[in-house]
Amino acid sequence: MEASELLERARSRASDPEDPLEVLSAAIVLCGEPGGEADALLDLAVRRAREAGASWTAIGERLGYVRRSARRRFTPAFAHRHLVNRRKKREAACSFCRRPPGPRVHMVHGEGGRICDKCVALAGDIVAGLARRR
């Protein structure tokens, strides 16, 4: 069953079908355990409640969440994309100097991290200096 069909079922069971928070409460009862179609139904019900002007606090109260948890759980994925991109850039950067990869930055990738060409040259100089001291 599609999420929109489930939402219509929740709307028909709500005490006030015009109140998005009542529809959300009915959707929660209809879902039972989260997972699969239930998640899609809750996502759609929360989206409709937000479009109708319901606050994250009111939505969180219906779900049994605190405001921040409800907001994090139901904010669309594109809102977190910038955090994911920042994490990917940080993970792809040199493990020593944090220099980001680029067209003129050559990286050596290993199991535990990455090292850029400048850090490789610096490490080579350090090792050569240690060898001369012996």
Chimera marker file (.cmm) of the C-alpha trace (Angstrom):
<marker_set name="trace">
<marker id="1" x="0.000" y="0.000" z="0.000" r="1" g="1" b="0" radius="0.5"/>
<marker id="2" x="1.331" y="3.459" z="-0.935" r="1" g="1" b="0" radius="0.5"/>
<marker id="3" x="2.104" y="6.054" z="1.737" r="1" g="1" b="0" radius="0.5"/>
<marker id="4" x="-0.560" y="8.406" z="0.327" r="1" g="1" b="0" radius="0.5"/>
<marker id="5" x="-3.188" y="5.638" z="0.653" r="1" g="1" b="0" radius="0.5"/>
<marker id="6" x="-2.060" y="5.001" z="4.212" r="1" g="1" b="0" radius="0.5"/>
<marker id="7" x="-2.302" y="8.723" z="4.907" r="1" g="1" b="0" radius="0.5"/>
<marker id="8" x="-5.894" y="8.721" z="3.660" r="1" g="1" b="0" radius="0.5"/>
<marker id="9" x="-6.643" y="5.820" z="6.032" r="1" g="1" b="0" radius="0.5"/>
<marker id="10" x="-5.076" y="7.795" z="8.871" r="1" g="1" b="0" radius="0.5"/>
<marker id="11" x="-7.117" y="10.861" z="7.878" r="1" g="1" b="0" radius="0.5"/>
<marker id="12" x="-10.330" y="8.806" z="7.955" r="1" g="1" b="0" radius="0.5"/>
<marker id="13" x="-9.473" y="7.537" z="11.465" r="1" g="1" b="0" radius="0.5"/>
<marker id="14" x="-8.516" y="10.981" z="12.831" r="1" g="1" b="0" radius="0.5"/>
<marker id="15" x="-10.969" y="12.717" z="15.160" r="1" g="1" b="0" radius="0.5"/>
<marker id="16" x="-10.544" y="15.909" z="13.095" r="1" g="1" b="0" radius="0.5"/>
<marker id="17" x="-9.407" y="15.076" z="9.529" r="1" g="1" b="0" radius="0.5"/>
<marker id="18" x="-8.599" y="18.735" z="8.845" r="1" g="1" b="0" radius="0.5"/>
<marker id="19" x="-6.127" y="19.004" z="11.743" r="1" g="1" b="0" radius="0.5"/>
<marker id="20" x="-2.706" y="17.738" z="10.556" r="1" g="1" b="0" radius="0.5"/>
<marker id="21" x="-1.617" y="16.931" z="14.108" r="1" g="1" b="0" radius="0.5"/>
<marker id="22" x="-4.692" y="14.736" z="14.614" r="1" g="1" b="0" radius="0.5"/>
<marker id="23" x="-3.919" y="13.007" z="11.309" r="1" g="1" b="0" radius="0.5"/>
<marker id="24" x="-0.340" y="12.530" z="12.532" r="1" g="1" b="0" radius="0.5"/>
<marker id="25" x="-1.640" y="10.968" z="15.766" r="1" g="1" b="0" radius="0.5"/>
<marker id="26" x="-3.857" y="8.621" z="13.764" r="1" g="1" b="0" radius="0.5"/>
<marker id="27" x="-0.898" y="7.751" z="11.519" r="1" g="1" b="0" radius="0.5"/>
<marker id="28" x="1.179" y="6.901" z="14.586" r="1" g="1" b="0" radius="0.5"/>
<marker id="29" x="-1.545" y="4.565" z="15.842" r="1" g="1" b="0" radius="0.5"/>
<marker id="30" x="-1.944" y="3.066" z="12.366" r="1" g="1" b="0" radius="0.5"/>
<marker id="31" x="1.790" y="2.440" z="12.040" r="1" g="1" b="0" radius="0.5"/>
<marker id="32" x="2.421" y="0.582" z="15.260" r="1" g="1" b="0" radius="0.5"/>
<marker id="33" x="6.077" y="-0.358" z="14.825" r="1" g="1" b="0" radius="0.5"/>
<marker id="34" x="8.252" y="1.820" z="12.549" r="1" g="1" b="0" radius="0.5"/>
<marker id="35" x="9.687" y="0.245" z="9.449" r="1" g="1" b="0" radius="0.5"/>
<marker id="36" x="8.987" y="0.028" z="5.721" r="1" g="1" b="0" radius="0.5"/>
<marker id="37" x="5.593" y="1.530" z="4.860" r="1" g="1" b="0" radius="0.5"/>
<marker id="38" x="5.200" y="2.882" z="8.387" r="1" g="1" b="0" radius="0.5"/>
<marker id="39" x="8.247" y="5.131" z="7.964" r="1" g="1" b="0" radius="0.5"/>
<marker id="40" x="6.924" y="6.437" z="4.646" r="1" g="1" b="0" radius="0.5"/>
<marker id="41" x="3.537" y="7.160" z="6.233" r="1" g="1" b="0" radius="0.5"/>
<marker id="42" x="5.077" y="9.021" z="9.162" r="1" g="1" b="0" radius="0.5"/>
<marker id="43" x="7.353" y="11.011" z="6.842" r="1" g="1" b="0" radius="0.5"/>
<marker id="44" x="4.371" y="12.059" z="4.743" r="1" g="1" b="0" radius="0.5"/>
<marker id="45" x="2.216" y="12.903" z="7.773" r="1" g="1" b="0" radius="0.5"/>
<marker id="46" x="5.004" y="14.992" z="9.329" r="1" g="1" b="0" radius="0.5"/>
<marker id="47" x="5.651" y="16.777" z="6.019" r="1" g="1" b="0" radius="0.5"/>
<marker id="48" x="1.946" y="17.639" z="5.717" r="1" g="1" b="0" radius="0.5"/>
<marker id="49" x="1.850" y="18.854" z="9.338" r="1" g="1" b="0" radius="0.5"/>
<marker id="50" x="4.879" y="21.080" z="8.731" r="1" g="1" b="0" radius="0.5"/>
<marker id="51" x="3.337" y="22.451" z="5.513" r="1" g="1" b="0" radius="0.5"/>
<marker id="52" x="0.202" y="23.298" z="7.525" r="1" g="1" b="0" radius="0.5"/>
<marker id="53" x="2.353" y="25.278" z="9.969" r="1" g="1" b="0" radius="0.5"/>
<marker id="54" x="2.683" y="22.827" z="12.856" r="1" g="1" b="0" radius="0.5"/>
<marker id="55" x="5.777" y="23.402" z="14.982" r="1" g="1" b="0" radius="0.5"/>
<marker id="56" x="8.495" y="20.827" z="15.567" r="1" g="1" b="0" radius="0.5"/>
<marker id="57" x="7.592" y="20.955" z="19.263" r="1" g="1" b="0" radius="0.5"/>
<marker id="58" x="3.974" y="19.982" z="18.586" r="1" g="1" b="0" radius="0.5"/>
<marker id="59" x="5.061" y="17.235" z="16.190" r="1" g="1" b="0" radius="0.5"/>
<marker id="60" x="7.608" y="15.936" z="18.683" r="1" g="1" b="0" radius="0.5"/>
<marker id="61" x="4.993" y="15.837" z="21.450" r="1" g="1" b="0" radius="0.5"/>
<marker id="62" x="2.721" y="13.686" z="19.283" r="1" g="1" b="0" radius="0.5"/>
<marker id="63" x="5.588" y="11.330" z="18.467" r="1" g="1" b="0" radius="0.5"/>
<marker id="64" x="6.952" y="11.230" z="22.000" r="1" g="1" b="0" radius="0.5"/>
<marker id="65" x="10.188" y="12.933" z="20.913" r="1" g="1" b="0" radius="0.5"/>
<marker id="66" x="11.796" y="16.096" z="22.103" r="1" g="1" b="0" radius="0.5"/>
<marker id="67" x="11.702" y="18.885" z="19.498" r="1" g="1" b="0" radius="0.5"/>
<marker id="68" x="15.279" y="18.461" z="18.314" r="1" g="1" b="0" radius="0.5"/>
<marker id="69" x="14.938" y="14.698" z="17.851" r="1" g="1" b="0" radius="0.5"/>
<marker id="70" x="11.765" y="15.072" z="15.787" r="1" g="1" b="0" radius="0.5"/>
<marker id="71" x="13.395" y="17.725" z="13.650" r="1" g="1" b="0" radius="0.5"/>
<marker id="72" x="16.506" y="15.621" z="13.048" r="1" g="1" b="0" radius="0.5"/>
<marker id="73" x="14.459" y="12.503" z="12.320" r="1" g="1" b="0" radius="0.5"/>
<marker id="74" x="12.105" y="14.103" z="9.810" r="1" g="1" b="0" radius="0.5"/>
<marker id="75" x="14.162" y="16.843" z="8.151" r="1" g="1" b="0" radius="0.5"/>
<marker id="76" x="14.628" y="15.960" z="4.476" r="1" g="1" b="0" radius="0.5"/>
<marker id="77" x="17.950" y="14.422" z="3.504" r="1" g="1" b="0" radius="0.5"/>
<marker id="78" x="18.960" y="17.399" z="1.392" r="1" g="1" b="0" radius="0.5"/>
<marker id="79" x="19.204" y="19.564" z="4.521" r="1" g="1" b="0" radius="0.5"/>
<marker id="80" x="22.005" y="17.336" z="5.802" r="1" g="1" b="0" radius="0.5"/>
<marker id="81" x="23.798" y="17.061" z="2.473" r="1" g="1" b="0" radius="0.5"/>
<marker id="82" x="26.219" y="19.872" z="3.293" r="1" g="1" b="0" radius="0.5"/>
<marker id="83" x="27.316" y="18.020" z="6.444" r="1" g="1" b="0" radius="0.5"/>
<marker id="84" x="27.855" y="14.827" z="4.491" r="1" g="1" b="0" radius="0.5"/>
<marker id="85" x="29.876" y="16.682" z="1.845" r="1" g="1" b="0" radius="0.5"/>
<marker id="86" x="32.031" y="18.340" z="4.511" r="1" g="1" b="0" radius="0.5"/>
<marker id="87" x="32.674" y="14.966" z="6.130" r="1" g="1" b="0" radius="0.5"/>
<marker id="88" x="33.629" y="13.431" z="2.774" r="1" g="1" b="0" radius="0.5"/>
<marker id="89" x="36.051" y="16.288" z="2.049" r="1" g="1" b="0" radius="0.5"/>
<marker id="90" x="37.603" y="15.983" z="5.500" r="1" g="1" b="0" radius="0.5"/>
<marker id="91" x="37.985" y="12.216" z="5.117" r="1" g="1" b="0" radius="0.5"/>
<marker id="92" x="39.566" y="12.636" z="1.651" r="1" g="1" b="0" radius="0.5"/>
<marker id="93" x="42.075" y="15.256" z="2.873" r="1" g="1" b="0" radius="0.5"/>
<marker id="94" x="45.683" y="14.535" z="3.837" r="1" g="1" b="0" radius="0.5"/>
<marker id="95" x="45.747" y="12.810" z="7.203" r="1" g="1" b="0" radius="0.5"/>
<marker id="96" x="48.732" y="14.932" z="8.295" r="1" g="1" b="0" radius="0.5"/>
<marker id="97" x="48.214" y="18.495" z="7.065" r="1" g="1" b="0" radius="0.5"/>
<marker id="98" x="44.483" y="18.329" z="6.159" r="1" g="1" b="0" radius="0.5"/>
<marker id="99" x="45.203" y="19.623" z="2.664" r="1" g="1" b="0" radius="0.5"/>
<marker id="100" x="42.162" y="18.849" z="0.505" r="1" g="1" b="0" radius="0.5"/>
<marker id="101" x="42.559" y="16.817" z="-2.669" r="1" g="1" b="0" radius="0.5"/>
<marker id="102" x="42.656" y="18.699" z="-5.939" r="1" g="1" b="0" radius="0.5"/>
<marker id="103" x="43.905" y="18.526" z="-9.502" r="1" g="1" b="0" radius="0.5"/>
<marker id="104" x="47.448" y="19.558" z="-8.485" r="1" g="1" b="0" radius="0.5"/>
<marker id="105" x="47.551" y="17.700" z="-5.186" r="1" g="1" b="0" radius="0.5"/>
<marker id="106" x="48.703" y="14.123" z="-5.492" r="1" g="1" b="0" radius="0.5"/>
<marker id="107" x="47.600" y="11.772" z="-2.726" r="1" g="1" b="0" radius="0.5"/>
<marker id="108" x="48.877" y="8.399" z="-1.646" r="1" g="1" b="0" radius="0.5"/>
<marker id="109" x="46.019" y="6.365" z="-0.184" r="1" g="1" b="0" radius="0.5"/>
<marker id="110" x="46.605" y="3.715" z="2.433" r="1" g="1" b="0" radius="0.5"/>
<marker id="111" x="44.492" y="1.619" z="4.775" r="1" g="1" b="0" radius="0.5"/>
<marker id="112" x="44.612" y="4.094" z="7.639" r="1" g="1" b="0" radius="0.5"/>
<marker id="113" x="44.566" y="7.380" z="5.761" r="1" g="1" b="0" radius="0.5"/>
<marker id="114" x="46.000" y="9.535" z="3.007" r="1" g="1" b="0" radius="0.5"/>
<marker id="115" x="49.148" y="11.586" z="2.611" r="1" g="1" b="0" radius="0.5"/>
<marker id="116" x="49.756" y="14.388" z="0.123" r="1" g="1" b="0" radius="0.5"/>
<marker id="117" x="52.879" y="14.857" z="-2.020" r="1" g="1" b="0" radius="0.5"/>
<marker id="118" x="54.205" y="17.693" z="0.173" r="1" g="1" b="0" radius="0.5"/>
<marker id="119" x="53.946" y="15.596" z="3.342" r="1" g="1" b="0" radius="0.5"/>
<marker id="120" x="55.654" y="12.691" z="1.535" r="1" g="1" b="0" radius="0.5"/>
<marker id="121" x="58.531" y="15.025" z="0.568" r="1" g="1" b="0" radius="0.5"/>
<marker id="122" x="58.737" y="16.373" z="4.127" r="1" g="1" b="0" radius="0.5"/>
<marker id="123" x="58.758" y="12.843" z="5.556" r="1" g="1" b="0" radius="0.5"/>
<marker id="124" x="61.511" y="11.896" z="3.076" r="1" g="1" b="0" radius="0.5"/>
<marker id="125" x="63.594" y="14.869" z="4.240" r="1" g="1" b="0" radius="0.5"/>
<marker id="126" x="63.094" y="13.882" z="7.891" r="1" g="1" b="0" radius="0.5"/>
<marker id="127" x="64.139" y="10.279" z="7.248" r="1" g="1" b="0" radius="0.5"/>
<marker id="128" x="67.162" y="11.425" z="5.199" r="1" g="1" b="0" radius="0.5"/>
<marker id="129" x="68.177" y="13.739" z="8.057" r="1" g="1" b="0" radius="0.5"/>
<marker id="130" x="67.931" y="10.898" z="10.540" r="1" g="1" b="0" radius="0.5"/>
<marker id="131" x="70.038" y="8.672" z="8.294" r="1" g="1" b="0" radius="0.5"/>
<marker id="132" x="72.798" y="11.351" z="8.071" r="1" g="1" b="0" radius="0.5"/>
<marker id="133" x="72.972" y="11.617" z="11.864" r="1" g="1" b="0" radius="0.5"/>
<marker id="134" x="73.987" y="7.983" z="12.227" r="1" g="1" b="0" radius="0.5"/>
<link id1="1" id2="2" r="1" g="1" b="0" radius="0.2"/>
<link id1="2" id2="3" r="1" g="1" b="0" radius="0.2"/>
<link id1="3" id2="4" r="1" g="1" b="0" radius="0.2"/>
<link id1="4" id2="5" r="1" g="1" b="0" radius="0.2"/>
<link id1="5" id2="6" r="1" g="1" b="0" radius="0.2"/>
<link id1="6" id2="7" r="1" g="1" b="0" radius="0.2"/>
<link id1="7" id2="8" r="1" g="1" b="0" radius="0.2"/>
<link id1="8" id2="9" r="1" g="1" b="0" radius="0.2"/>
<link id1="9" id2="10" r="1" g="1" b="0" radius="0.2"/>
<link id1="10" id2="11" r="1" g="1" b="0" radius="0.2"/>
<link id1="11" id2="12" r="1" g="1" b="0" radius="0.2"/>
<link id1="12" id2="13" r="1" g="1" b="0" radius="0.2"/>
<link id1="13" id2="14" r="1" g="1" b="0" radius="0.2"/>
<link id1="14" id2="15" r="1" g="1" b="0" radius="0.2"/>
<link id1="15" id2="16" r="1" g="1" b="0" radius="0.2"/>
<link id1="16" id2="17" r="1" g="1" b="0" radius="0.2"/>
<link id1="17" id2="18" r="1" g="1" b="0" radius="0.2"/>
<link id1="18" id2="19" r="1" g="1" b="0" radius="0.2"/>
<link id1="19" id2="20" r="1" g="1" b="0" radius="0.2"/>
<link id1="20" id2="21" r="1" g="1" b="0" radius="0.2"/>
<link id1="21" id2="22" r="1" g="1" b="0" radius="0.2"/>
<link id1="22" id2="23" r="1" g="1" b="0" radius="0.2"/>
<link id1="23" id2="24" r="1" g="1" b="0" radius="0.2"/>
<link id1="24" id2="25" r="1" g="1" b="0" radius="0.2"/>
<link id1="25" id2="26" r="1" g="1" b="0" radius="0.2"/>
<link id1="26" id2="27" r="1" g="1" b="0" radius="0.2"/>
<link id1="27" id2="28" r="1" g="1" b="0" radius="0.2"/>
<link id1="28" id2="29" r="1" g="1" b="0" radius="0.2"/>
<link id1="29" id2="30" r="1" g="1" b="0" radius="0.2"/>
<link id1="30" id2="31" r="1" g="1" b="0" radius="0.2"/>
<link id1="31" id2="32" r="1" g="1" b="0" radius="0.2"/>
<link id1="32" id2="33" r="1" g="1" b="0" radius="0.2"/>
<link id1="33" id2="34" r="1" g="1" b="0" radius="0.2"/>
<link id1="34" id2="35" r="1" g="1" b="0" radius="0.2"/>
<link id1="35" id2="36" r="1" g="1" b="0" radius="0.2"/>
<link id1="36" id2="37" r="1" g="1" b="0" radius="0.2"/>
<link id1="37" id2="38" r="1" g="1" b="0" radius="0.2"/>
<link id1="38" id2="39" r="1" g="1" b="0" radius="0.2"/>
<link id1="39" id2="40" r="1" g="1" b="0" radius="0.2"/>
<link id1="40" id2="41" r="1" g="1" b="0" radius="0.2"/>
<link id1="41" id2="42" r="1" g="1" b="0" radius="0.2"/>
<link id1="42" id2="43" r="1" g="1" b="0" radius="0.2"/>
<link id1="43" id2="44" r="1" g="1" b="0" radius="0.2"/>
<link id1="44" id2="45" r="1" g="1" b="0" radius="0.2"/>
<link id1="45" id2="46" r="1" g="1" b="0" radius="0.2"/>
<link id1="46" id2="47" r="1" g="1" b="0" radius="0.2"/>
<link id1="47" id2="48" r="1" g="1" b="0" radius="0.2"/>
<link id1="48" id2="49" r="1" g="1" b="0" radius="0.2"/>
<link id1="49" id2="50" r="1" g="1" b="0" radius="0.2"/>
<link id1="50" id2="51" r="1" g="1" b="0" radius="0.2"/>
<link id1="51" id2="52" r="1" g="1" b="0" radius="0.2"/>
<link id1="52" id2="53" r="1" g="1" b="0" radius="0.2"/>
<link id1="53" id2="54" r="1" g="1" b="0" radius="0.2"/>
<link id1="54" id2="55" r="1" g="1" b="0" radius="0.2"/>
<link id1="55" id2="56" r="1" g="1" b="0" radius="0.2"/>
<link id1="56" id2="57" r="1" g="1" b="0" radius="0.2"/>
<link id1="57" id2="58" r="1" g="1" b="0" radius="0.2"/>
<link id1="58" id2="59" r="1" g="1" b="0" radius="0.2"/>
<link id1="59" id2="60" r="1" g="1" b="0" radius="0.2"/>
<link id1="60" id2="61" r="1" g="1" b="0" radius="0.2"/>
<link id1="61" id2="62" r="1" g="1" b="0" radius="0.2"/>
<link id1="62" id2="63" r="1" g="1" b="0" radius="0.2"/>
<link id1="63" id2="64" r="1" g="1" b="0" radius="0.2"/>
<link id1="64" id2="65" r="1" g="1" b="0" radius="0.2"/>
<link id1="65" id2="66" r="1" g="1" b="0" radius="0.2"/>
<link id1="66" id2="67" r="1" g="1" b="0" radius="0.2"/>
<link id1="67" id2="68" r="1" g="1" b="0" radius="0.2"/>
<link id1="68" id2="69" r="1" g="1" b="0" radius="0.2"/>
<link id1="69" id2="70" r="1" g="1" b="0" radius="0.2"/>
<link id1="70" id2="71" r="1" g="1" b="0" radius="0.2"/>
<link id1="71" id2="72" r="1" g="1" b="0" radius="0.2"/>
<link id1="72" id2="73" r="1" g="1" b="0" radius="0.2"/>
<link id1="73" id2="74" r="1" g="1" b="0" radius="0.2"/>
<link id1="74" id2="75" r="1" g="1" b="0" radius="0.2"/>
<link id1="75" id2="76" r="1" g="1" b="0" radius="0.2"/>
<link id1="76" id2="77" r="1" g="1" b="0" radius="0.2"/>
<link id1="77" id2="78" r="1" g="1" b="0" radius="0.2"/>
<link id1="78" id2="79" r="1" g="1" b="0" radius="0.2"/>
<link id1="79" id2="80" r="1" g="1" b="0" radius="0.2"/>
<link id1="80" id2="81" r="1" g="1" b="0" radius="0.2"/>
<link id1="81" id2="82" r="1" g="1" b="0" radius="0.2"/>
<link id1="82" id2="83" r="1" g="1" b="0" radius="0.2"/>
<link id1="83" id2="84" r="1" g="1" b="0" radius="0.2"/>
<link id1="84" id2="85" r="1" g="1" b="0" radius="0.2"/>
<link id1="85" id2="86" r="1" g="1" b="0" radius="0.2"/>
<link id1="86" id2="87" r="1" g="1" b="0" radius="0.2"/>
<link id1="87" id2="88" r="1" g="1" b="0" radius="0.2"/>
<link id1="88" id2="89" r="1" g="1" b="0" radius="0.2"/>
<link id1="89" id2="90" r="1" g="1" b="0" radius="0.2"/>
<link id1="90" id2="91" r="1" g="1" b="0" radius="0.2"/>
<link id1="91" id2="92" r="1" g="1" b="0" radius="0.2"/>
<link id1="92" id2="93" r="1" g="1" b="0" radius="0.2"/>
<link id1="93" id2="94" r="1" g="1" b="0" radius="0.2"/>
<link id1="94" id2="95" r="1" g="1" b="0" radius="0.2"/>
<link id1="95" id2="96" r="1" g="1" b="0" radius="0.2"/>
<link id1="96" id2="97" r="1" g="1" b="0" radius="0.2"/>
<link id1="97" id2="98" r="1" g="1" b="0" radius="0.2"/>
<link id1="98" id2="99" r="1" g="1" b="0" radius="0.2"/>
<link id1="99" id2="100" r="1" g="1" b="0" radius="0.2"/>
<link id1="100" id2="101" r="1" g="1" b="0" radius="0.2"/>
<link id1="101" id2="102" r="1" g="1" b="0" radius="0.2"/>
<link id1="102" id2="103" r="1" g="1" b="0" radius="0.2"/>
<link id1="103" id2="104" r="1" g="1" b="0" radius="0.2"/>
<link id1="104" id2="105" r="1" g="1" b="0" radius="0.2"/>
<link id1="105" id2="106" r="1" g="1" b="0" radius="0.2"/>
<link id1="106" id2="107" r="1" g="1" b="0" radius="0.2"/>
<link id1="107" id2="108" r="1" g="1" b="0" radius="0.2"/>
<link id1="108" id2="109" r="1" g="1" b="0" radius="0.2"/>
<link id1="109" id2="110" r="1" g="1" b="0" radius="0.2"/>
<link id1="110" id2="111" r="1" g="1" b="0" radius="0.2"/>
<link id1="111" id2="112" r="1" g="1" b="0" radius="0.2"/>
<link id1="112" id2="113" r="1" g="1" b="0" radius="0.2"/>
<link id1="113" id2="114" r="1" g="1" b="0" radius="0.2"/>
<link id1="114" id2="115" r="1" g="1" b="0" radius="0.2"/>
<link id1="115" id2="116" r="1" g="1" b="0" radius="0.2"/>
<link id1="116" id2="117" r="1" g="1" b="0" radius="0.2"/>
<link id1="117" id2="118" r="1" g="1" b="0" radius="0.2"/>
<link id1="118" id2="119" r="1" g="1" b="0" radius="0.2"/>
<link id1="119" id2="120" r="1" g="1" b="0" radius="0.2"/>
<link id1="120" id2="121" r="1" g="1" b="0" radius="0.2"/>
<link id1="121" id2="122" r="1" g="1" b="0" radius="0.2"/>
<link id1="122" id2="123" r="1" g="1" b="0" radius="0.2"/>
<link id1="123" id2="124" r="1" g="1" b="0" radius="0.2"/>
<link id1="124" id2="125" r="1" g="1" b="0" radius="0.2"/>
<link id1="125" id2="126" r="1" g="1" b="0" radius="0.2"/>
<link id1="126" id2="127" r="1" g="1" b="0" radius="0.2"/>
<link id1="127" id2="128" r="1" g="1" b="0" radius="0.2"/>
<link id1="128" id2="129" r="1" g="1" b="0" radius="0.2"/>
<link id1="129" id2="130" r="1" g="1" b="0" radius="0.2"/>
<link id1="130" id2="131" r="1" g="1" b="0" radius="0.2"/>
<link id1="131" id2="132" r="1" g="1" b="0" radius="0.2"/>
<link id1="132" id2="133" r="1" g="1" b="0" radius="0.2"/>
<link id1="133" id2="134" r="1" g="1" b="0" radius="0.2"/>
</marker_set>
